[in-house]
Amino acid sequence: MLKVMITAVASNSGKTAVTCGLLSLLKNKGLDPCAFKCGPDYIDPMFHRSVLGISSNNLDVFLAGEDGVQKAFERYSKGHGAAVCEGVMGFYDGVRFADGAGGAGSRSDYASAHHVAELLDIPAILVVRPKGAALTLAAVIKGAAEFREPKRIGGVIFNDCSEAYFKMYAPSIEEESGIPVLGYLPHMEEAGFESRHLGLMTAGEIDDLAERIDRIGKKMEETVDIDRLLEVCGAGKPENAAEAGEAATPEAEAAATETSDSASPEADVRVAVAKDEAFNFIYADSLTALEEAGAEIVFFSPVHDRALPEGVQGLYLPGGYPELYCRQLSENESMLESIREAVKGGLPTIAECGGFLYLSASLEDAEGASWPMANVFDGAGSNAGRLVRFGYGYISADEDNMLLRKGEKAPVHEFHYWDTTADGSDMTLTKISNGKTWKFGYASDTLYAGFPHLYIAGGLAERFVEACRHR
């Protein structure tokens, strides 16, 4: 199976555009690719899914551990002819642990794209924007390639690069760096995905995304030496779809789409999961973990539906962009009432970040207007104008609650620009980068609500579903 990591020396190098273009190219060549994303990002996997029509899974060493990452990769790549993983930040940029904050801390690139590539034995392709430099890029590429042993970077793709530049400088850059320059992606309006305060716009907000990515893939087929890329990544040239991977056969296709359903208990609880334009930050692995624990997932829309689905025994409100849909959420009064009564009535509930803000008394939109929300908790959500408490951490329980027992801890990450005047104080968070601690959130035997995003596939899904069973 072809395995490749698309990485860079820094963010904003065009990893997502190149990754999606490569996925489209490989799909059109019959290699039946699957996709992964290093780190905790929710948005890039949506772009991958828009190409493939199947979930893209996160590979986050901090949240899942090395064993969890290996198991996830083996599970979700099974039966596919290619696995493409998009890196995070720069290739070696990982988690920094403060003294006393716990964790692995001994390796400086912990949880980086390089760590994942090493763990899974994946060759890496470096995406480089060449503007403003020429032969100096050879020094950058060579330095990046030789920075760690064993070397992982096997090739380079130039992004936002003209054909003239490529023809003029690629041969000398390859000769001086010793790293194959596999091709380039020219400047394309299609590849300019728009960003905002939490990163790229979500895939669902770009009407012509599938067509745009298809054009990127077709252009890369012209400008990238795919046969050489396959060689660099340890795969031979496929003569047809059947030689591209097992998924070309009906039996392998069944294996590729196989989930844990056959090994999971029969679903005996129904869990409502918010999923629409306002709430969509949830890991595919979390949904799988809920199903494995015995949950039937029932998606619903707080924006469009009038009430919670009938007969649910649990509620999951993930993060997203509720601040961009304040008016629609606020004017859907019947849904607000349905959720308020359910949560206050003891329906087992997980509410993360945007989902937590939705349960506040009010929420400020991007223009500064305040709108009534579910009013489960006191407090007004508003734009802080900056990232608030950004980064990885561990949460611990001050008392037994639905997800954690007293003294237990779980890995989380925070990433939000909106804050609230009533953050809660039922749990403790320790930030790993500096060891600082603070109280946060609301927790009980039926509730987790707070800004930190959870990784529930690490065992918390079972406890949540068990609470739902006792509803």
N, C-alpha and C positions, 0 to 999 in steps of 0.2 A: 504493500500500500504506500502511495505517495504521502509523505508527511512534510509539512513546511510551516515555518513560523515567519510571518511578515512583521518585521520590526524596523526600528529607526534609531537614530542617535538622540532624538527629542520628539516631543509632541508636535502636532501640527506639521508633520512631514508628509502626510497623505496616506497613512497606513490603511485607513478604512476604505478609501477609494481604490487603492491597489488590491486590497483583500477582496472586496466585492467584485472588482473586475476579474480577478483571478478565479474566484468561485464561479462566475458566469462562464468564463472561458473553459474551465475544466468540466463544468456541467454540459456545455455544448459539445465537448469532445467525448462525452460518454463516461467520464471517470466517476460519476456519482459522488461528488464531494460532500463532506460534512464540515461544520465550522465550529470554532471555539474562540473564546476571548479571554485573554489573561486579565486577572484583576477583577474588581467588583463592578465594572461598568455595565449598566443596563441597556444603553442606547445602541452601541455598536452591534450587539447580537440581533437587534431588531432589523438592522440593515442586512445582516447575513441571512436572516430568515426570509427577507423579502426576495432574495435571490433564489434560495433553495426550497422554500415552502415547508421547511422543517426547522425545529428549534435549534438554535445555536447555544452552546453551553459554556458557562464560565469556568475557568481554571484558576482558582484563587488559592494559593498555598496558605496564606494567612487564615482565611475563613474555613477552608476545608482540610488543611493539612496535606502533607505530601501523599499520604495514603489515599485520601479522598480525591485528590487530583488525578492520581494514577487510575483509580477505579472509574472515575467519571470519563476519562479519556478512553479507556478500554471499552466501557459500556456503550458510549455514544458514537464511537468510530467503528464499531463492529459491523462488518458487512459492507462498508463503503470502500470505494476505490481510492479515495484521497481524503486527507484531513488537513484543513487549512486553519491555522491558529493566528489570530491577530494579537500582537503584543500590546503592552501598555507603556506609555511614556517612552523613555529611552530604554535600550535593550537591557542595560544593567541596573536600571533604577528600581530599587526594591523598598522594603520596609525598614525603617530605622527604629530600633528599640532603645529607649532610654534605660539607664541603669535602674534596675529594680522594677522595670515594667513587665518583665517576664518575656517569654517567647524564645525564638531560636537565636537571635542576636549575634551569634558567632560569625555568620557569613554576611558580608555587607550588602550582598545582592539578594537577600532573602525575599522570596515571593515576587521576584522580578520576572520578566519574560525570559531572561537567560536561565534563571533557576528552573522554570517550567520546561524550557527546551532541553536542558541537561537532564532533568528528571525523566522526560518522556523520549529522549534521544531523537529530537527533532532538529533537522537542519534549518538554519535561519537565512532569510533573504532580507538584506538591508535596503530600506527605501530612503533615497537621498534626494533632496531638492538641490540641484546644482547651481542655482543662480547666485552670482556674486563670487564664484570661485571656479578654478579650473584644476590645475595639477595639484593644488593644495588638497583637493578632495581625496587624492590618493593617500595622503598622510592620515586624514580623518578615517577613511575606510580601513586602512591597514592597522591603525591604532585600535579601532573598535574590534576588528577581527582578532587581534593578538592580545587583547586585554586580559583574557582569561583562558586557562587551559582546562579541558580540551577545547579547541577552537570550534565554534558553532556556526559562524557566519560563512556561508558557502557561495554567496552571490549578491549582486547589487542590481536594483532597478532604479533608474532615475525617474523622478516624478516632476511633472510640470516642466518638461524639458523639450526643447526644440530638436527637430531632426538634425539640423545643421550642427548644433552643439554636440549632440550625441556622436555624430560621425567624426567630428573634429577631435574630441577629447576622450571618448570612451576607450579607444585602444591604448593610449598612453596611461590613463588612469588604471586600467586593468594591468598593464605591464608593471607599473611602479608599485601597485598595492598587492599584486599577486592574487586578487580576488576577481572572479569572472563578472564582467558587466553584462547582464543578461538581456538588457533592453531598456526601454523607456516608455513612459506614458506622457504624451504631449499635453500642453495646456488644453483643457476641455471644460467648458461651462458645466457640463454634466457632472464633473468630478468635484465641483465646488459646493459641497454640502453646507448649508447654513448652520450657524451656531447661535447659542444664547447662553443664559447664565448657568445651566447645568451641562452644557456641551452641545453636541449636534442636535438639531431638530429631530424629533422621532421619525421613524420611517413612515408611519401612517400619515404624517402631515405633509408628505411630499407626493403630490398626486401622480406624477409621472416617474416615480423612482425606479420601477422595474425596467422601463424603457431606457432611462438614463444609464442604469448599470449595465444593461445589455449592450448599449453603445460603447461603454468603457471596455467591456470584455472583448467586443469585436475589434476595437482599436488595439488592445493589448495583443490580440492574436496576430496583428500585423507588425507590431513593434517590439514584441518580446519573443525571444528564442525559447519557445516552450519545450522543445526537445532537449535543449541544453539545461533548462531549469529542471526537467525531470531527471536528467543525469546527475545534476548537482544534489538533488534531493534523494538520490538512491533508487529511482524508479526508472525502468526501461520505457522506451517509446511504445505507447499502446497502438497496436495495429487496428483494433476495433474496440467497441464497448466491452465485449466479453473479456478482453485482456486487460482492461483498465481496472477491474476490481470485481470481487465476487457479486456485487450488487447488480451486475448486468444479467444475472440469472434470476428466475423467479424465486428460487429457494433463497438466494442471497438477499433479494429485495425484502423477503419476509423477515430474514434475520436482521436486516438494517432497520426495519421499522418496529421490530420486536421491542417491547418495553418489559417492565417487570411485572406486568399484569398477571402472567401465568404463575408467578411466585408470590403474588400479593394476596392478602386476605380479601374475601369478598367485601365490597364496599358496604358498610353498615351505618355510615353517617354521611350527611350531605353538608358540604361546606361551601358557602357563598363567597366567591372571590371577585372583587371589583376589577373590571377590565374594560377600559374605554380610553378616550383621548386624554382624560384627566388622571387616570390611575393605570399605570402599565409598567411600573418598575418592580418586576418580580422575576426571580430566577426560574428557569425551566426545571432545574434540579429540585427546587422547592416544591413545585407542583408534582413532580414524580414522587418525592418523599411523602407528600400528603396521600397520594394514591396508594403507595406501598403500605402506609399506616392504616389504610382501610377507609379512606375518604372518597366520596364521589364529589368531584369539583363541579360547581354550578356557577358559571360566569354570569355577571350581571353588570349593568351600567348605572352608577349613581347620577350620571348626567341625563340619560334618556329613559330609564325604567322608572315606574311610579312607586315601586316598593321592593323590598327584599323578596327573593324567590320563596315560594311556599315550602314549608317543611324543612328548612335548613336548621342545622344544629350547631353551626359555627360560622364565623364571619372573618374574612381576611381583607383588610383595607391596605393595599401596598402603597408605595410612594408613586410619585408622578409629578404632574404639573397642575394641581388643583387651583393654584393662584392665577392661572391663565383662563380658567373656566368658572370663576367665582359667580358670575351672574347666573349662568345655567344651573350650577349646583344649588345656589341659594333659592332660585325661583322654583326648583323642584321640591316644593315643601312636603309633598306626601312621602318622598324618599327620605328626606331629612327626619321626618317624624317616625317613619318605619325604623330607621337605623337608631335613632335616639332611644326609642322604646325598647328595641331589642338589646342594645348594649347595657342600658340601665337596668333592664330586666334580667341580666345575667347570661345573655348569649355569649359563649366563649368567643373572644375577639382578639385578633392581632391587628394593630393599627400602627404602621410604620411611616414616619416622616410625613409625606403628603397626606396619607391616611389619617395620621394623628392630627394634623392641622384641620382636616375636614370635621373632626369631632370637637373642635374648639367652638367657642361662642360666636366668633366672627373671624373673617379672613380678608385681608387687604389684597386687591388685585394689582396688576402691574402698573396701573395708572394711579394707584393710591386710594381708590374708593374702597370702603369697608362693607362687607356683605355678611348677613347672618348665616351661620352654619348649623351643625347638628346640636351644638350646645350641650354635649355630654360633659365637657370640662369647661370651667371658667377660663377666660383668657382670650386675647385677641392676637391673631397671627398677622404679622406685617413684614415688609421687606427690610432686612437688616442692611442691605446695600453691600454685602460682602459675604464670603463664605463663613459659616458659623460652625465652630467646633469641628472643623474638617479633619478627617483621617480615620485610621483604624484604632480600635480600642477593645477592651474587654468590659462587659457588663457583669455585675454580680448582684445577687439577690440579698437584700437585707433581711427578708423573711421569706418563707416558702410562698411561691406563687404558681401560677398555671404552668410556666415554662421552666422555672429554676427552683431548686431547693436552696435554703439558706446557706450562703457561703459558696455556692457553685458559681462558675463564671462561663461566659460564652463570648466568642469573637463577634465583633460588629464593625460597621463603618458608618460614618456620617458624612453627608454631602448635601448641604442646603443653604440657600440664601435667605429664606424666610425664617423667622423665629416667632415665639409666642410669649406672652406675658405670664403664662402659667405652664411652666415646663414640667412640673411634677417633681416628686422627691422620693419615690418608692424604691428606687434602685440606685446603684453606684456605677459610674463609668470611669475607667482608668484609661487615659490616652497613652498609647504605647510609645509615641515619639518623645514625650517629655515626662511621663509618669504622673501628670496632673490628674486629680480625681474631682468629680462633682456628682451631686445627686441629680436624678432626672426621672421623668416618666411616671406612669401609673401602672400598678401591678396588683393583681388579686388572684384568687383561684379561678377566675374566668377571664382575665384581662392581661394583655401586654399592650401598652400604648406609649410611644415615645419617638423621638427623632432617629435613634440608631436603627439602621437596617440590619436585620437578622440573617443568619444563614441557617434556616430551619432544617436543612437536609442533614445537619450534623447531630440529629437526635431530638431536636425540639419539635419536629413534626409529630412524632409519636405521642409526646405529652399533650400537644394541642388537640390531636384527634381523640385521645383518651378523655380529655376534659369535655369534648363534644359528645362523647358517648354517654356521659353522666349528666347531660343537659336535662 
